[in-house]
Amino acid sequence: MTESERKIRAEFPLIEKSRCVYLDNGATTQKPGCVLEEINRYYETMNANPMRGLYELSVEATEAYENARVITANFINAKDVSEIIFTRNATESLNLVTYSYGAFALKPGDEVIVSVAEHHSNFLPWIEASRRTGAKVVYYDCAPDGSFDLDELKRLVNSHTKVLAVNAVSNVTGQKNDIPAMASIIHEAGGIIVVDGSQSVPHESTDVQAADVDFLAFSGHKMYAPMGIGVLYGKRELLDKMPPFLYGGEMIETVSKERVTYAAPPHKFEAGTVNAGGALGLKAAIEYITKVGFSQISAKESGLIKLAFDGMQEIPHVKIIGGAEASDHHGIISFTVDGVHPHDVSEIFAAENIALRAGHHCAEPLHRHLGVMSTTRMSVGVYNTCGEIEQFLDVLRSIRARMGYKDDRQYFLQ
Ligand SMILES: Cc1ncc(COP(=O)(O)O)c(C=O)c1O
């Protein structure tokens, strides 16, 4: 382990304490001490209901919460801080868009293009929005390697197209999409692009203005922040036109029996008591990522993925889902082992204290499209090491023999 690896690992208490080789970062990441301390600092020094009191604690809590919004806006280069809405997670962010933008913009005959590689969070809400509004869902299929052809998108768009819903990075193949090019195609057709950034925002720098995305959703817990805080970025001109998603406290301007007016964005979309401790945890996570730097994060993670990918390619009966190059896999590799169910694969890994995920990873349509019912997924984070990837490869080499396949016995015993 290098000195810099040791330093990074020392910042994550659970990574330090646990014997687990944690390769399930696509599901959620571990939290560094600075994030845990910031959450504690919130509850120990300034906890009060933000935006509701005129006393010192509440004012401090409000200022800290709004400062977290400013840090988040700068992190993704939003034009205006009011374009950042705090939610519970990416799922809630995407539901907000489908309900609220759907109610404002979709009508019978309109078309919503949804990529087949979406997590259910950016798939099911559009199906439901289409049921509510009469708009039609049109599917954007990928090639067998998980890549999306831009010419196919050009063929799908027409004068009825209102939305393209697509991820920036797939949570199954790790395939990165060309979001700026997709945005330009959909804008030319008069529609908007809704990007699920859950698997991209933690790993590479995001610039919503340069990419010209209309909405971007992501979760704090996949980027070293706590669970329970997520983000929806939306262009202000769209947010202004949209009706609220949830109704209740703190999202109004004035309420009487006769008349209701709603607050301006972002507060119009943040009904009820907010998760101030979570927002501060997110702020600390962003500061942590910024301190390490995306150049170091991405060099580290792509190096780990290359090591894993090259090793996996040499193991008989292991099939990698998605692109043929290591560089096609951004932080994630999903795979199958011939003749062994992914749940058995991940159980064998679990017995060796290696955390992976098995199943369809909430992306069943993509698995069906690629002709596999389930896969095992490894996904890396900033604290993983080359040694851990070697451990992962050692166990992977032994799986078939452990399941009783005689042809792999010798390989296992080497
Ligand atoms: C690509 C993608 N989108 C959306 C989600 C949903 O995230 P959350 O459960 O935090 O809402 C996930 C989580 O696994 C994901 O990987």
The ligand as a Gaussian input file, in Angstrom:
#p B3LYP/6-31G(d) Opt

LIG

0 1
 C      -27.694000       5.229000     -11.746000
 C      -28.495000       5.293000     -10.480000
 N      -29.592000       6.062000     -10.442000
 C      -30.342000       6.174000      -9.353000
 C      -30.031000       5.492000      -8.217000
 C      -30.915000       5.643000      -7.022000
 O      -30.217000       6.231000      -5.990000
 P      -30.936000       6.416000      -4.570000
 O      -31.345000       5.051000      -4.133000
 O      -29.885000       7.014000      -3.732000
 O      -32.093000       7.295000      -4.817000
 C      -28.918000       4.655000      -8.190000
 C      -28.601000       3.865000      -6.981000
 O      -28.169000       2.765000      -6.998000
 C      -28.117000       4.562000      -9.354000
 O      -27.035000       3.788000      -9.390000

